[in-house]
Amino acid sequence: MKVVAYSIKPFEKEVLVKANKKKHDITLISNALSLETADYAEGKDAVVVFTNDDVSALVINRLADLGIKYIATRSVGTDHIDIEAAYKTGISLANVPTYSPQAIAEHAIALALSLNRHLIQADEHSHNFDFKLDGLTGFNFYGKTVGLIGLGNIGQAIAAIFNGFGCRVIGYDVANLVNLAEIELLSFDEVLRQADILSLHVPLTPATKYMINAASMAIMKKGVMLINTSRGGLLKTIDIIEALEQGKIGYLGIDVYEHEKNLFFEDHQNDRNKDLLLQRLMTYPNVLVTPHQSFLTHEALQQIADRTIKNLDLWQKDKVVAST
């Protein structure tokens, strides 16, 4: 199968080549998919994309005109793809249903620990030979109530870690889940109301967009720690800033941002005009932002590459791929 893979980073090349084993003719390019770069797919059977690629109706229609039959995304989430447009053009879709949930869970824990123990500030002070302890007081995770929104593979992986810390773990999921060891299932509102630490692990859909907003934060504990490693659009950022001002949110750790498209994954240090909302968010000392890197482990990258190639293998054999 002839394939062009967009938005390829240097750390992905080796694992994709290893997973492919020369089975498919894959062209790896660093360019993001857009209406302007869609023509790189001319003469190909499939395109491989990532979360910040433009897979809107306009781009999909252009790909269909070029003869593309398949789109595979190197991600679990598919909110960047106009699924209806793909269906109308007859283009088949596939994602990576799951990969190393531990990678995401461990990054969420890293954000929580770093915020709690003020590790960024402590490191900066130490590098300046300022070894005072003022302003570095944290709290024990032991005995605290951790609320998880979304109890899929990642939610269950992070639950296991927090259980190991001796936390009480409560959770909410839209699925009718039963018999999840050591997770107390409650309603969405009750999880928000009781959690000292709240971590989000749900996809971005019309139902979940801005699920954390002024109204939902109103029922949270004052000073709650909020962690988001899922999708930026789960948080209404302007409301988050107001909650930080009021002290409603005591700690915020995010690996995603609602306006991250065309921003994350690239160096924008020299941009004349920077995202003002994100700049304001990062002025708070109790906010920690990482650039959508929670998936970035050797194990996760290999699993993503392996599943992406498997999707191509199945399509080449005219088999149905378990897709979005």
N, C-alpha and C positions, 0 to 999 in steps of 0.2 A: 504494500500500500504506500502511495506517495503522500507525504504529510509535511506540513509546515507548522512548527511550534513557535508561538509568539511569546514575548516577554521572558525569554530564557535568561536567567542569571548565571554568572560563572560557576556558582556552587552547584548548579543543576546539571551541567553538561555531562560530567563524568558518570553520574548515576543514571541518567537517561540512556547514554550510550551503552552502559553495562546492562541495563534492563532490556534494551532493544535487541542485543545480540545479532545485529545486522539483519534482522528480519524485515524491517520496514525502511524505506528510503525517506529519512526524516531530515528536514532542513531546520536547523536551530537558529533562530534570530532573536536579537535583543529587543527589537521594535515591539511596541505594544500593538495589538490589533485595533484598528480604527478604520474609518471609511477611506482614509488616505493610504493605509498600508494593506488593505484587503487584497489588492492585486498581487501581493506576494504569494497568494494562494492559487493563482492561476495554474492550471495543469495538475493540481493536487486532488487527492480524494478526500482528505480530512485536514482539519486544523485542530491544534491543541492550544488551549488558552489558559489564562490564570485570572484571579479575582478582579484585577484592575483593568483588564481588557474590555474594550467596547464591543459587546455582543448584543447590541440593540437591534431593533427590527431593520433599520436602514442597512446596517452592516451585514446582518444575516441575509437579507435580500440580495445584497451584492455578492456574498459568498455563493448563494444559490445560483446566481447568474454565471458565476465562474465554474460551476459544476461541482461544488463541494457537497458531499453527501453526509459527512459526519463532523460533529464538533465534540471534542473531549475536553473537559476542564480538569485541571490538576488541583481540584479542591473539592471539599464536601459541599460547600454552599454553592447555590446556583442563582443567587439574586442578581448577578451581573448579566444573566442571559435572558433574553426575551423568549421564553419557552413557547409561547403561543405562535410567535413569528416562525420559529424553527419548525413547529408542527405544520403550519400552513405551507411551508416550502418543501416539506418532506425530508428535512435534514434530521438525522438521528442524533440524540444527545447522550452523553455519558458523563458521570462524575466519578469521584473517588469516594465511595460511600463511607469508608472509615479508614483511618490510618493513625497509628500510634497515639491513642487518646492520652497516653501518659505524657507525651510531649507538651500538649496543650495544658493539661492539668498541672504539670510541674512548673510551667511558666506562670500560670495563675498564682500558684503558691509563692513563687519567687517575687512576684509583684507585691503580694500581701505581706510577706516577711520584710521585704525591703522598705515598704512604707511604714510598717509597724515599728521597726527598730531603727528607722531614719538612717539607713545605710548609705544613701547617696550623700546626705549632708555630712555624715561622719567621715566618709572617705574624702570629701572635699576639704573638710577641716584638717584632717590628718595630713593631707598633702601640703597644707600650709603650716604644718607643725603646730596647729592649734588642737591640743588634746583635752580640752575641757569637755565635760559631759553635759553642759547646759543644753536643754532643748532636745535631748536624745532619748528621753524616757519613753518606753513602749509599754506593751501589756502582754500578759501571758495568753497564748491561744488556748491553753488548757482550760477547759470548763466553759469556754465561750460557745455561743450558738451560731453555727454557720448555716446560712440559707442558700440553697442551690435552686436556681430556676433553670429547669431542663435537666433530665436525669437519663440521658442517653449514655453512650460509651464514655464520653468525656466527663459528664456529670458524675457518673459512678466512679471513675478513676480519681477524681478530686475528692470525692466523699471518702474513699479509702485512706487518702493521705490525711485529711482532717480528722478522721477517726483515730488515726495513729497519734495525732497530737493530743488526743483526749478531749476533742470538741464534741458537743452535741450537734448532730447534723440533721437538719430538716430540709425538705425539698418539695418542689411542685413540678409537675409535668402534665402536659395536656393529655398524654396517653394514660390509660387506666392501668397504672403500674401496681403490682402487688409483690410482696415478698422480697423487697430490696433490703438486704441485710444492713442494719445499723443506720438506715435513713428513715426518719419519721415523715410520712407523707401528710402534707397540710394543703390548705387552699393557697392560692397566689397571695391574697391579702395577708393571711396569717404568717406566711414565710417572710413577707416584707416587714410585718409588725414585730416579729420576734428576733430577727437576725441581728447579731452584732457585726457579722461579716456576710456580705451578700455577693455571690458569684454567678454570672450569667453564662448559660450554655445552651442557647436556643438559636435556630436559624432566623434570618431576617425575612419576614413575610409581612403582608399587609396587616395581619393580626398582631404581630410582635413589634412593628415599627413604633418607636417612641414609647415602648412599654414602661420605661423609666422616665417619668416626666414629673411636673410639679405636683399633680394629683397623687401619683403613686408614691412619691417621696414623702408626702405629707404624713403618711401612716408609718414611716420608718422611724427607728430609734434615732435620737439626736446623736450625731457623731459616728454614724454607721460607716463601716468600710465597704466600698463598692468596687468590685473587680469585674472587668469586661474583657474577655478574650474571644468573643464570638463575632459580632458584627457591630460596627459603629452606630448604625441606624437604630439600635435598640435604645440608645440614650438620646434624649433631646438635649443637646449640648447647652443651649442657652439656659434651660432650666437647671442643668447641673451646676452651671456657674453661679446662679442665684442661690442654690442650696449650699455651695461652698462658702459663699459670702455670709450666709446665715448660720453656718456651723452645723447644718443638718447633715451634710456629708463631712465626715472627719478625715477620711482618706479616700483617694480615688486612684485606682490603677487601671490603665487601659492600654491594650495592645492594638486597638482598632479605633477608628474615628469616623464619624458620619460623613465627613467630606474628604476622606483619604484618597479617593480616586484621583489619579494624576498628581498625587503628592507623595504617598508612601512608596517605598522601594527605590526611590531615586534621591540624589543629592540636590537639595534646593537651597544650600547655604547662601548662594550668590543671587538668588531671586530678588528683584527689586520690590515686588509686591508679594508679601507672605500672607498666609491665611490668618486673618486678624482674630477670628474666634479661637483658633488653636493657640495662637500666641498668648491670648489672654488667659486661656486655660492653664498654660504652662507657667504662668507667673506665680501660681500658688505653690508654696513649699510642700503641701500635703498631696500633691498630684504627681504621679509618675506615668510617663508616656513612653511606650516602646513601639517601634515601627512595624507592627504586624509580623512579629518574628516568632510567635509561640510555636509555629509548626517547624521551626528551623533546627532540627536535630538530624544527625546522620541517619538514624533509624527511620524517622518519618519521611525524609527525602527519598530514601530507597523504596519505601512502601508506596509512596505516591507514584514514583516512576514505574514500579512494577505493575501497579494497577492500571496506569495509563496505557502501558504497552499491552497489557492483557485485554483492555477494551478494544484496542486496534486489532489485536489478534482475532478476537471474536467477530468483529465486523468483517474482517477479511475472509472469514469462514462462513459469512452470511448467517451468523448466529445473533440472536437478540442479546443485547447488552442490558444488564440491570442498570437502568439509568435514573435520571432525576424523577 
